[in-house]
Amino acid sequence: MQNSNRAYLLGPLLKGVSRSFYLTLRVLPVGMRDPVGEAYLLARAADTIADTSLIPPAQRLALLLAFRERVNGTSGAMSDGDALKRIASEVAGQQTQSDEKRLLESLDGALDVLGQLDEADRVAVREIVTTLTEGMEFDLRTFPDERSGQVAALGTWDELDRYTYLVAGCVGEFWTKMTYLHIPGALDPALRDTMYQRGVRFGKALQMVNVLRDCGKDLRIGRCYLPATMLAQAALSPADLMQPGTSARARPLMFGLVRIALDHFRAAIDYTFALPRLSLRLRLACLWPILIGLETLERLVDNEDWLDPARPSKLTRNDVYRILACSTLAAPSNALLDAWFKRLLKRIESRMKAIEAI
């Protein structure tokens, strides 16, 4: 029964809640799949708790903190059993997606799977879930209730940089740790510190794409991740960003953040090239988010209404399929990948320069 429950949680249920990320999970080498999949399940459950807007933020925060304590095996104000029962009753009942509802109702099983992992994996999963929930806690403490009609911005670039670490950079760190633990020889032990740093920047690159792509949508729920100091330099406020015609005025600010993201992506590319050419599964798991992220940035810089949530800078399903197919063929070739990356980077940078010259 235990094995069948584990197979369900890390199989059909994980596929149902992870959407496109499941493609990456399935291409991973076998040894990494269970701890990475378990970390994703727990992080997804925490994210659902934090994002259920029908529940007041203070209540979500209390449940999130109780869940984090349960993951770490510590006790807090809410007993373990009470925490899981409240999550199942108060949060699961608000879900419109049946898979997310089932996940919240299956947390006992998911936590049992955590206990079945090897000690090193269990410690690493607890660390990554703790850090990710700190990012979610930051959101709940920083921004107003999504239904309040108010909007708040991060204060400084340092806050945004720290936030991108909490919600994504730490994932690159975790990924690197899993690779060293489970795929001996895939990464050079002498480059351990460098690879951890590149892994953090890899995650930050992907989160910068999310921040910029979703800016218009996030503003409508009261969250402005563009720092107030940068907005002030452009004579803008968070409320201004929701006004028609502001996309053009805010474009220089967006371009500045795109350039920071591109620098992070260069570290992500170096990370990928550090993997052996024949470690195809690991390479593909890195190539897909890099290529999807860069092509998303290309659409973003071309989007004259990038702050309009009705005009999202998103790839089509066919675009994603094209990237999956072409990268699978190119993965073993550093020359082909280098040319592809350089072409994408040059197109993005040239487009920004051309717009700035107008």
N, C-alpha and C positions, 0 to 999 in steps of 0.2 A: 504493500500500500504506500509505504514511504517513497519507494522508487517511482511508482506511478504518479504520485503527487508531484514529485520533483520534475518528472518528465513533462507533466502538464504545464507546470508553472514556467519552466524554461523552454517550453516548446510552443504549443498553441496560444497560451495566454501571453507570453512574451511577444510573439508575433503580432497578436492583436493590439497590444498597447504601444509597440515600438515603431510601427509604421515603416518608414523608409530605412530607419536605422537597423532594422532586422536584416536587411541585405548585407550590411557590414558585419553584423554578428555572425551570420551564417558562413561568411567567407573567412572568418578567423580560424587559425589553427586550433585543433581540438582542445588543447590544454587551457587555452584562454577563454573558451566560450562560457563555461559555467560561472566563473567569478565575474566576468564582464557582464554576462546576462543577469546575474543576481544583483549586481550593483545597479544596473539599469532598472530592474523591477522596483527596487526599493526607492531609487531616486524618482522614478515615475510616480510612485504612490505619494511620496512627499510633495512632489510638484502639484499633483492633483489636489491634495489637501490645501496647499498654499494658494491655488488659483481658483477655488470654488467660490465665486463672487457672491453667491446667494447667502453665504455664511459671513457674518461680520468679521473684519480683519483680526480683532482681538481674540475671537474664538478660534479662528484658523491658526493663529500664532500659538495658542495654548496647545492645540492638538498637534501641531508640527513639532513643538518642543518635546511633547510627550512621546511622539513617535521616534524622534532622534534618541531620546533616552532609552527607549525600548530596543532600538537597533544596537546601541552600545552596551546593553545589559545593565544599565543603571536605573535606579528608581528615583522618581521625582514626586511632585505634588499629586500626580495622577497615577494610580497603580497600573501595572502592565495590562492587566485584564480590562480595567475600565477604559484605558486609552484605546485599545483595539476595538472594544465594543462601541465606544463613542464615534470612532472613525467610521466603523461599519454602518452605524445608524444615522449619524448626522451628515457625513460627507458622501458616503456611497449612494444614499437615497437621492442626492441632488444631481447625479451624473446622467447625462443623456447618452453617453457611449457605454454600451453594455460591457465591453472588455474592461474599461476603467472601473466600473462598478464591481465586476467580479474580482479585480485585483485588490480593491480595498476590502472586500469581504474575505479575501484569501491571505491576509497578512500573517496570520498564525503560521500558515504553510510556508510562506516566503521567508519568515524568520527561522523556521525549522531548517530550510535549505541553507541559510546563512550559517547555522550551527554545524552543518555537515561539511562545510568547506575546510580545507587544510588551514592550520592556524595562520600561516603567512597571508593566505588569501582572505581569511576572515578579518584579520587586522586591516588589510588594505581596503577591503570593501567598507568596513566601518569608517575608516578615515575619509574616504571619498564621499560617502553619504553624509558624514558630519559636515564636511566643507561645503558641499552643495546645499545642504539645508541652511547653512549660515548665509548663503546668498539669498535664499528664499526668505529667511528671517529679515535680512536687510531690506528687501522689497516691502515686506509687510510693515516694517517700522518706519520706512522712509516716505512711502507714498500714501496718499489719501485713499479712502474707500472708493472702489471703482464706480460706485453709484452716486458719489457725492457731487459730481459735476466740477470738482476742483482738479487742478493739475499742479504737480511739483516737479522740480528738476534736481538732478544731482548738482552738487556745488562746484566741484573742480574736476580737472582731468584725472588727478590722482584717485578720486572716488570712482570714476568710470574704469580706470585701469584695474583697481582693486576688485571692482565688481566683476569684470571680465575674467579675473582669476578665479573668483569664488564660484562662478557658475559654469566655467568652461576650461580655463587654464589648468585647473586642478585635474580635469579629466585627462588632459595630455600627460600630466604627471603620473596619474594612475595607470594609464595605458603603457607608459614606459616601464613602470614597475612590473606590470604583468608580463611584458615582453622579456625583461631580464629574468623573471622568475620561471617562466614556462617555456621560453624558446632560447635555450642556451646557444650562444654563438651568433644569434641574429643581430645583436648590438655589441659593439666593441666595449669591453669592460673599462678600457682606458678612457673612453669618452663618456662615462656615466654622467658626470656633472653636466657636460655639454648637452647630452641627449635629454636630460631632465629639463634643462633650460629651453631647448628647442621644443620639447613637448608642451611646456607651459605656453609658449608663444603660438604654437599650433592651435591650441584651444582658444586662446585669445583672438586669433585671426577669425575663427569661425563665429565667435560671439560678436565681434565687431560687425560682421556681415548681418547677423540677426538684429543687432541694435539699429543699424541704418536701414535695412530692408523693412523692419516692422515699426519704424518710428511713427508713422502716421496712425497706425492702429493703436500703439501703446499710448499715444497722446490722448486718445479718446477714452482710455480707462484711467487717466490721471497720472501717467508715468512718462516723464521726459528724461531719457538717459543722456541727452546732449547736455554737457555741463553748463551751469549758469554763467560761469566765467567766460566760456567760449561764446555763448549766446549774447552776452553783454558786448563783447568785442564787435559783434555783427549788428548791434543795436536791435536785438530781438529778445522777446520773452517767450516762455513756453506757450502762452495763450496765442501769441502771434503766429506760431507755427501751424495752428489749425485754421488760419484765415486763408481764403482763396488767394492764389497768386504769391504766397510766401515761399514756395519751393525755389523760385529763382533767386530770391534774396538770401536764402539759407544754403544755396548750392556751394559757395566757397567753403563754408563750415563743413559741409558733408565731404567735399573733396579733401580737406585736410585730414579728416578721419579715415577716408579711403586710403590715403597715402600711408597712414600708420598701419592700417590693416594689411596693405601690400608688403610692408616691411616684415610684419609677423608672418605672412604667407611665405616669404623668402626663407625664413627659419623653418617653416613646415616643409618646404621643398628640400632643404638640406637634410632634414630629418628623414625624409623618404629616401633620398639618395644614399643615406648611411645604412640602409637595409640591403642585405645581399640581393643581387639581381634575380636570383632564383627563389627568393622568399616571396612567391607571388601572392599568397594570401595576405601577408602583412602589408605588402606594397599596395595591393588593391584597396585594403582597408584604409590606407592613407590617401591614395590617389583620388578616390571618389569624393570625399569631402573637400579636398583642395580644389579640384576641377569644378565641382558644383559651386563652391564658394567664389572662385574667381569669375566664373561666367555670370553669377548673380551680381557681382560688383560691376561687371561690364554693362549689364542691363540697368543697374542703378545709376551710373554716371550718365547714361543716355536718357534717363527718364526725367522729362521736364517737370512732371508733377509727382516727384518722388515722395512728397509728404501727403499725398492723397491716398487714403486707404483703398479707394476704389481703383487705383492704378498701381497695383503692387509690382515690384521688380522681381518676378518669380520665373523660374524655368518651367517649361512645359514638361509633361510626362515623357514626350518624345525626346526632348533635350536630354533628360536624365538617362533614358535608354541608350541614346547615342554615346553619351559619356561612358556608360558602363561597358558598352561593346568595344569602343575604340581604345579605352584604357586597358582592357583585358588583353588586347593584342599588343599594346605598346609597353606594358608593365616591365618586361625583362630588359628593355633597351634604354639605357641612360641617354643615348643620343636622341632618340625619338621623344622621350619625355622632356629633356632639356629644351628641345626646339618647341615643343607644345607649350611649356610653361613660359618661355621667353616671348612667344607670340602673344599669349594672353596678356602678360604683364605689359608688353609694349602697346597693345591695343588700348588697354585701360588708361595708361599714362598719356598716350598720344591724344586720346579723346578728351581727357581733362584739359590738356594744354590747348587744344583747339578751341574748346568752349571758353577758356579763360582769355583767349586772345580776341574774342569777339567784342 
